[in-house]
């Protein structure tokens, strides 16, 4: 059974962690409350403190310091969006498991999402100094590593063939890309309406 820190161990020994998930029956509630919620809470927490200490920074423009209430609202919305993305990605992965002859237990899919969420969650520490350029330099490679972990580990953790695992991982990546673009569009729409 994976322990609470198994997503962090995936940065050092990904093959061992994927095999551990494959050989166990992780409980969905244990994975969710033991790992997922903490991984999802890291980026909003880093953002809350970073924007309080240094403010929003976009290039050479003067930093924008937000009051505590506004920072709490932004961080809460950020947490909600990340949690929605995390849970729905696990549900999409579980839904496609029927087609690709993979395990169907929700705990294994949540565990897999925890493993692939670990690099971007930890690299979000860069938001303690929220500068757009530095954020891109750090977060893009972490997202690339996350995708590598998904394609490498999905067939092992969910006990399917490599070919079917690659197809299933591509479905999850496609869903996440559509969700990200939808979130960007929704953000722009709300911004135009004056929210924010």
PAFI-417279 format. One record per residue: residue in one letter; x, y, z of N, C-alpha, C, CB in turn. Coordinates in steps of 0.02 Angstrom, whole numbers, padded with zeros to 5 digits, always signed. Glycine has a CB too. Example, Ala and Ser with C-alpha at 12.3 -4.5 7.8 and 13.67 -1.06 7.14 Angstrom:
<pts>
A+00660-00284+00390+00615-00225+00390+00660-00165+00390+00565-00224+00452
S+00642-00112+00354+00684-00053+00357+00645+00002+00394+00704-00030+00286
</pts>
This chain:
<pts>
X+00042-00059+00000+00000+00000+00000+00044+00062+00000-00048+00000+00061
X+00035+00109-00047+00076+00169-00049+00064+00211+00014+00061+00210-00111
X+00119+00241+00039+00112+00284+00097+00100+00356+00075+00174+00279+00143
X+00096+00400+00123+00077+00469+00109+00128+00505+00064+00069+00508+00174
X+00191+00487+00069+00243+00522+00032+00260+00489-00035+00305+00527+00074
X+00221+00441-00057+00239+00406-00119+00243+00453-00180+00189+00352-00133
X+00203+00506-00186+00213+00550-00244+00281+00583-00244+00159+00603-00247
X+00307+00600-00185+00373+00631-00182+00428+00582-00199+00385+00660-00112
X+00419+00519-00180+00468+00467-00197+00470+00456-00272+00452+00402-00161
X+00416+00474-00308+00416+00464-00380+00467+00508-00415+00346+00478-00408
X+00490+00560-00382+00542+00603-00412+00610+00569-00410+00545+00669-00375
X+00619+00523-00363+00684+00489-00355+00682+00419-00387+00702+00483-00281
X+00628+00382-00374+00623+00313-00397+00555+00301-00429+00634+00264-00338
X+00543+00330-00488+00476+00323-00518+00456+00250-00532+00473+00362-00582
X+00503+00210-00556+00486+00140-00572+00463+00102-00510+00545+00105-00604
X+00497+00113-00454+00478+00080-00392+00409+00101-00368+00530+00094-00338
X+00394+00166-00375+00329+00190-00353+00273+00163-00398+00328+00268-00353
X+00285+00162-00463+00234+00134-00508+00221+00060-00494+00255+00143-00582
X+00275+00023-00480+00267-00048-00464+00230-00056-00398+00336-00082-00460
X+00244-00012-00349+00210-00014-00284+00134-00003-00293+00239+00038-00236
X+00116+00044-00336+00045+00056-00349+00014-00004-00384+00035+00121-00391
X+00052-00033-00431+00026-00091-00469+00015-00151-00423+00074-00109-00525
X+00059-00160-00373+00055-00218-00330+00008-00210-00271+00124-00235-00305
X-00022-00151-00263-00065-00139-00206-00135-00120-00229-00036-00084-00160
X-00179-00114-00182-00248-00092-00194-00259-00028-00153-00301-00148-00176
X-00234+00029-00177-00239+00090-00136-00312+00112-00130-00197+00147-00167
X-00331+00130-00070-00399+00154-00058-00407+00226-00082-00417+00150+00017
X-00463+00240-00114-00473+00307-00143-00472+00361-00090-00539+00309-00181
X-00504+00351-00033-00506+00402+00019-00437+00412+00050-00556+00383+00074
X-00401+00358+00059-00334+00364+00088-00288+00403+00041-00304+00295+00101
X-00290+00389-00023-00248+00425-00070-00270+00498-00074-00252+00392-00140
X-00336+00509-00076-00361+00578-00083-00341+00621-00024-00436+00577-00092
X-00357+00597+00037-00343+00637+00096-00271+00632+00120-00390+00617+00152
X-00237+00578+00102-00167+00570+00123-00117+00604+00079-00151+00498+00126
X-00131+00611+00015-00082+00640-00032-00112+00694-00077-00053+00586-00074
X-00167+00678-00109-00193+00723-00162-00209+00792-00136-00255+00693-00192
X-00244+00796-00081-00266+00861-00057-00206+00905-00038-00313+00853+00004
X-00153+00874-00014-00093+00912+00005-00054+00935-00056-00047+00870+00050
X-00049+00892-00107-00016+00912-00168-00053+00970-00202-00010+00853-00216
X-00119+00966-00202-00159+01018-00234-00157+01083-00194-00232+00994-00242
X-00148+01078-00128-00146+01138-00086-00080+01177-00090-00159+01119-00014
X-00027+01145-00112+00038+01179-00114+00039+01240-00159+00091+01131-00137
X+00020+01236-00223+00024+01295-00266-00016+01355-00240+00000+01278-00335
X-00080+01347-00218-00116+01404-00191-00083+01434-00129-00187+01385-00176
X-00055+01391-00086-00021+01416-00026+00041+01457-00045-00001+01358+00020
X+00081+01431-00092+00140+01468-00114+00120+01535-00145+00181+01426-00165
X+00066+01534-00185+00042+01595-00217+00018+01646-00165-00014+01579-00266
X-00018+01622-00115-00044+01667-00063+00013+01703-00028-00086+01627-00012
X+00064+01666-00007+00119+01698+00029+00163+01740-00018+00162+01645+00063
X+00175+01715-00078+00217+01753-00125+00187+01819-00145+00229+01712-00187
X+00122+01820-00158+00091+01883-00177+00085+01931-00118+00022+01871-00207
X+00085+01904-00058+00085+01947+00001+00152+01978+00015+00062+01908+00061
X+00206+01940+00002+00272+01965+00016+00300+02008-00040+00319+01907+00029
X+00290+01987-00103+00321+02021-00159+00272+02052-00209+00365+01974-00196
X+00210+02030-00209+00161+02055-00257+00167+02021-00324+00170+02130-00266
X+00116+02033-00367+00117+02006-00436+00169+02044-00476+00047+02011-00469
X+00209+02009-00514+00260+02041-00555+00253+02019-00627+00331+02026-00528
X+00245+02068-00671+00244+02054-00743+00295+02101-00776+00172+02064-00774
X+00355+02076-00788+00406+02116-00820+00430+02173-00776+00380+02143-00885
X+00434+02233-00807+00461+02291-00771+00407+02333-00738+00500+02334-00819
X+00345+02311-00741+00290+02348-00710+00296+02344-00634+00221+02321-00734
X+00275+02396-00600+00277+02396-00527+00236+02337-00499+00249+02464-00499
X+00262+02301-00448+00224+02244-00421+00156+02265-00393+00265+02210-00366
X+00107+02222-00403+00040+02234-00379+00030+02195-00314-00013+02214-00432
X+00022+02232-00259+00010+02200-00194-00065+02198-00181+00047+02238-00136
X-00091+02139-00167-00162+02130-00155-00176+02127-00080-00188+02066-00190
X-00234+02151-00059-00252+02144+00012-00264+02070+00028-00315+02185+00028
X-00263+02054+00092-00269+01985+00115-00333+01952+00091-00266+01981+00191
X-00389+01988+00092-00452+01959+00069-00450+01939-00004-00508+02008+00080
X-00420+01982-00045-00414+01966-00116-00368+01906-00128-00388+02027-00155
X-00313+01904-00090-00267+01847-00097-00301+01782-00075-00204+01858-00055
X-00342+01785-00023-00378+01725-00002-00428+01703-00055-00415+01738+00064
X-00462+01751-00086-00510+01734-00139-00475+01702-00199-00548+01797-00162
X-00420+01732-00221-00383+01706-00278-00355+01637-00262-00326+01754-00299
X-00326+01629-00203-00298+01564-00184-00352+01511-00176-00258+01571-00119
X-00410+01530-00150-00465+01483-00143-00491+01460-00211-00522+01513-00103
X-00499+01507-00257-00521+01490-00325-00469+01446-00360-00534+01554-00366
X-00405+01461-00349-00350+01422-00377-00353+01351-00351-00282+01455-00360
X-00363+01343-00286-00368+01277-00255-00428+01238-00284-00375+01282-00179
X-00485+01272-00290-00545+01239-00317-00534+01216-00389-00605+01287-00313
X-00503+01259-00429-00491+01241-00500-00442+01182-00504-00463+01301-00539
X-00389+01183-00464-00341+01128-00465-00373+01063-00441-00280+01144-00422
X-00413+01067-00388-00445+01007-00361-00495+00979-00412-00481+01022-00295
X-00533+01022-00445-00579+01000-00496-00541+00965-00553-00620+01059-00524
X-00486+00995-00575-00446+00964-00627-00417+00897-00606-00390+01011-00648
X-00393+00894-00545-00362+00832-00520-00414+00775-00518-00333+00843-00450
X-00471+00788-00487-00522+00736-00479-00551+00716-00546-00578+00761-00432
X-00565+00765-00589-00594+00747-00654-00544+00709-00698-00619+00810-00690
X-00479+00726-00692-00429+00688-00730-00427+00615-00707-00359+00721-00722
X-00432+00604-00642-00434+00535-00616-00497+00499-00640-00431+00536-00538
X-00553+00535-00641-00616+00504-00665-00614+00489-00739-00675+00550-00649
X-00584+00534-00779-00576+00521-00851-00531+00460-00861-00548+00583-00888
X-00477+00457-00823-00431+00400-00828-00468+00335-00811-00371+00410-00781
X-00507+00337-00758-00546+00277-00739-00598+00259-00792-00580+00289-00671
X-00630+00309-00821-00680+00298-00873-00649+00264-00934-00713+00364-00893
X-00589+00285-00953-00556+00255-01012-00526+00187-00997-00503+00302-01038
X-00521+00169-00933-00491+00104-00915-00530+00046-00946-00488+00097-00840
X-00594+00054-00954-00635+00000-00984-00613-00012-01056-00710+00018-00982
X-00602+00042-01093-00583+00036-01164-00513+00006-01172-00585+00104-01197
X-00467+00025-01127-00397+00004-01134-00378-00053-01088-00352+00063-01122
X-00426-00088-01061-00415-00149-01022-00366-00136-00964-00389-00204-01067
X-00378-00083-00927-00336-00066-00869-00376-00075-00805-00310+00007-00875
X-00343-00068-00748-00378-00073-00684-00430-00018-00679-00328-00067-00624
X-00483-00034-00643-00538+00013-00639-00549+00043-00569-00601-00021-00660
X-00509+00023-00519-00520+00049-00452-00496+00122-00448-00482+00006-00399
X-00538+00163-00419-00526+00235-00417-00462+00252-00379-00585+00271-00385
X-00446+00213-00327-00385+00227-00288-00322+00225-00331-00379+00177-00232
X-00318+00177-00377-00259+00172-00420-00255+00232-00467-00261+00107-00461
X-00311+00255-00492-00311+00313-00536-00293+00377-00498-00379+00321-00571
X-00318+00384-00437-00299+00442-00396-00225+00439-00379-00342+00444-00332
X-00200+00379-00364-00128+00372-00349-00085+00392-00409-00112+00300-00328
X-00107+00371-00469-00070+00390-00529-00071+00466-00539-00101+00355-00590
X-00128+00497-00528-00132+00570-00534-00088+00605-00483-00205+00594-00527
X-00083+00576-00423-00038+00605-00372+00034+00603-00395-00045+00567-00305
X+00053+00547-00425+00122+00540-00448+00137+00591-00503+00135+00469-00475
X+00092+00599-00550+00107+00646-00605+00096+00718-00584+00063+00631-00665
X+00061+00731-00528+00052+00799-00504+00110+00822-00460-00013+00804-00465
X+00152+00776-00437+00205+00794-00391+00255+00845-00420+00242+00732-00370
X+00281+00836-00481+00330+00885-00506+00302+00956-00511+00355+00864-00574
X+00243+00968-00543+00220+01037-00546+00200+01064-00478+00162+01042-00592
X+00176+01022-00433+00157+01046-00366+00218+01070-00327+00121+00991-00326
X+00271+01031-00330+00332+01051-00294+00367+01110-00327+00379+00992-00289
X+00367+01111-00393+00401+01167-00427+00361+01232-00422+00412+01150-00500
X+00299+01227-00399+00260+01288-00389+00287+01329-00331+00187+01271-00376
X+00336+01304-00296+00370+01344-00244+00399+01408-00274+00426+01303-00210
X+00408+01408-00340+00432+01468-00374+00382+01525-00366+00445+01454-00448
X+00320+01509-00349+00270+01562-00340+00279+01600-00275+00200+01531-00342
X+00326+01578-00234+00343+01619-00175+00373+01686-00196+00393+01580-00129
X+00401+01687-00256+00422+01750-00288+00387+01751-00356+00502+01755-00296
X+00325+01776-00358+00283+01768-00418+00302+01814-00476+00211+01781-00400
X+00352+01793-00513+00373+01827-00574+00355+01783-00633+00450+01844-00572
X+00322+01810-00683+00297+01770-00739+00353+01734-00777+00258+01814-00788
X+00408+01769-00790+00463+01739-00828+00495+01681-00791+00516+01793-00845
X+00509+01691-00726+00539+01638-00686+00491+01579-00680+00559+01665-00616
X+00427+01594-00673+00377+01541-00669+00376+01496-00730+00309+01570-00658
X+00380+01527-00789+00381+01488-00851+00444+01446-00855+00376+01535-00913
X+00501+01475-00836+00564+01437-00839+00563+01375-00795+00621+01482-00819
X+00527+01379-00740+00526+01322-00693+00468+01275-00707+00523+01347-00622
X+00409+01302-00720+00350+01259-00726+00346+01220-00791+00289+01301-00720
X+00372+01246-00846+00369+01209-00909+00409+01144-00906+00395+01252-00967
X+00472+01145-00882+00507+01081-00875+00473+01033-00827+00578+01093-00853
X+00442+01059-00774+00409+01014-00726+00348+00982-00759+00388+01052-00662
X+00313+01019-00801+00256+00989-00837+00279+00937-00887+00215+01044-00873
X+00337+00949-00918+00364+00899-00964+00382+00834-00926+00427+00927-01000
X+00412+00842-00866+00429+00783-00826+00365+00747-00804+00470+00804-00764
X+00314+00785-00788+00250+00756-00769+00220+00714-00826+00201+00811-00748
X+00223+00739-00887+00197+00701-00944+00240+00638-00955+00197+00745-01008
X+00305+00645-00946+00349+00586-00952+00328+00532-00901+00423+00607-00942
X+00315+00554-00840+00294+00506-00788+00227+00473-00807+00287+00541-00720
X+00181+00512-00835+00117+00485-00855+00125+00430-00907+00071+00540-00881
X+00162+00445-00960+00170+00396-01014+00211+00336-00991+00204+00429-01074
X+00258+00347-00947+00301+00293-00924+00265+00249-00872+00365+00321-00894
X+00226+00280-00829+00198+00244-00772+00128+00217-00780+00200+00285-00715
X+00088+00246-00824+00019+00224-00831+00013+00149-00847-00016+00264-00884
X+00052+00123-00896+00045+00051-00910+00064+00007-00851+00087+00033-00970
X+00113+00029-00811+00136-00011-00755+00084-00007-00698+00205+00013-00730
X+00067+00054-00678+00023+00063-00620-00047+00036-00631+00019+00137-00602
X-00072+00042-00693-00140+00021-00707-00144-00047-00741-00174+00073-00751
X-00087-00081-00745-00083-00150-00770-00115-00159-00838-00117-00197-00721
X-00088-00123-00887-00110-00131-00956-00048-00136-01000-00157-00072-00978
X-00058-00151-01064-00001-00156-01109+00028-00087-01122-00021-00191-01175
X+00089-00085-01146+00122-00022-01161+00084+00016-01215+00195-00033-01183
X+00062-00019-01267+00027+00014-01322-00039+00045-01297+00013-00036-01379
X-00077+00007-01260-00140+00033-01234-00128+00088-01182-00182-00024-01203
X-00074+00081-01144-00057+00132-01095-00041+00199-01127+00001+00110-01053
X-00005+00196-01184+00011+00258-01220-00052+00291-01246+00060+00244-01278
X-00097+00251-01274-00161+00279-01298-00202+00308-01241-00202+00225-01335
X-00205+00273-01185-00243+00297-01128-00212+00361-01099-00246+00243-01074
X-00146+00364-01095-00112+00424-01071-00125+00482-01118-00036+00412-01065
X-00129+00469-01183-00144+00522-01231-00214+00550-01222-00136+00496-01302
X-00261+00506-01203-00329+00530-01189-00328+00576-01128-00377+00470-01176
X-00292+00558-01076-00287+00599-01016-00254+00666-01031-00248+00562-00960
X-00200+00665-01070-00166+00728-01089-00213+00771-01130-00101+00713-01129
X-00249+00740-01177-00297+00779-01217-00350+00811-01174-00330+00734-01269
X-00376+00774-01126-00426+00802-01080-00396+00860-01041-00452+00748-01032
X-00336+00852-01014-00305+00905-00974-00292+00968-01016-00239+00881-00944
X-00273+00959-01080-00261+01017-01123-00327+01055-01137-00229+00995-01190
X-00380+01017-01150-00445+01049-01161-00468+01085-01098-00498+00997-01183
X-00458+01054-01040-00477+01085-00976-00437+01149-00964-00467+01035-00918
X-00373+01148-00980-00331+01208-00970-00354+01265-01015-00258+01192-00983
X-00368+01250-01078-00390+01302-01124-00459+01329-01103-00393+01275-01196
X-00502+01285-01080-00568+01306-01055-00560+01352-00995-00611+01245-01036
X-00515+01335-00950-00503+01377-00891-00476+01445-00911-00455+01342-00843
X-00431+01447-00960-00405+01511-00984-00461+01553-01014-00350+01500-01036
X-00503+01521-01054-00559+01557-01084-00607+01584-01032-00596+01513-01133
X-00622+01543-00982-00666+01564-00928-00635+01622-00889-00681+01506-00881
X-00570+01620-00877-00536+01674-00842-00540+01739-00881-00463+01656-00830
X-00528+01736-00946-00533+01796-00987-00604+01823-00987-00510+01781-01059
X-00653+01779-00993-00723+01799-00993-00741+01835-00928-00769+01738-01003
X-00720+01806-00871-00734+01838-00807-00698+01904-00799-00715+01791-00750
X-00637+01907-00825-00598+01969-00822-00633+02025-00861-00527+01957-00848
X-00657+02008-00921-00692+02057-00963-00756+02082-00928-00710+02027-01032
X-00789+02037-00891-00849+02058-00854-00834+02100-00793-00889+01996-00833
X-00770+02105-00775-00750+02145-00718-00737+02107-00654-00802+02195-00705
X-00743+02041-00657-00727+02000-00597-00651+01995-00593-00760+01928-00602
X-00621+02022-00542-00549+02021-00536-00520+02088-00550-00518+01970-00582
</pts>
